[in-house]
């Protein structure tokens, strides 16, 4: 929770703090999406290695090396990691959405409470 007790604190500074808070889960979301994308490529490479088409197998071997996969990499391991990352993605998305709602509420409170001391439903105490 953010408590604003300084009367000279500007709206822009407070908004910037919330935006910075939102940036952290946004970065986590992007990183998790990149990891999921890599896992999808790894799974494709493993499946293509078993293809009857020599061209597909050759491309899969290239992807296998490019992705730094080891001989012991299995679809089961990739699936386990994929499920873990899906859970992580859901958690990060929930955190991101909560912070975005807080920012929206904050802006609404500021727009409707000119010159009034008010505590919003998100726990922000405003002093003007």
Residue pairs with C-beta under 8 A, 6 or more apart in sequence:
1 122
1 123
1 124
2 14
2 17
2 18
2 123
2 124
3 123
3 124
3 125
4 14
4 124
4 125
4 126
4 127
5 125
5 127
6 127
7 127
7 128
11 110
14 106
15 103
15 106
15 107
18 99
18 102
18 103
18 106
19 103
21 99
22 96
22 99
22 100
22 103
25 92
25 93
25 95
25 96
25 99
26 96
28 88
28 92
28 95
29 89
29 92
29 93
29 96
32 85
32 88
32 89
32 92
33 89
35 85
36 82
36 85
36 86
36 89
38 67
39 78
39 81
39 82
39 85
40 82
41 63
41 67
42 67
42 69
42 73
42 78
43 75
43 78
43 79
43 82
44 60
44 63
45 60
45 63
45 64
45 67
45 69
46 60
46 64
46 69
46 73
46 74
46 75
46 78
47 60
47 75
48 56
48 57
48 59
48 60
48 63
49 57
49 60
49 61
49 64
51 57
51 60
101 122
102 122
105 120
105 121
105 122
106 120
106 122
106 124
109 118
109 120
109 124
109 126
110 126
113 126
113 128
114 128
115 128
116 126
116 128
117 125
117 126
117 127
117 128
118 125
118 126
119 125
119 126
120 126
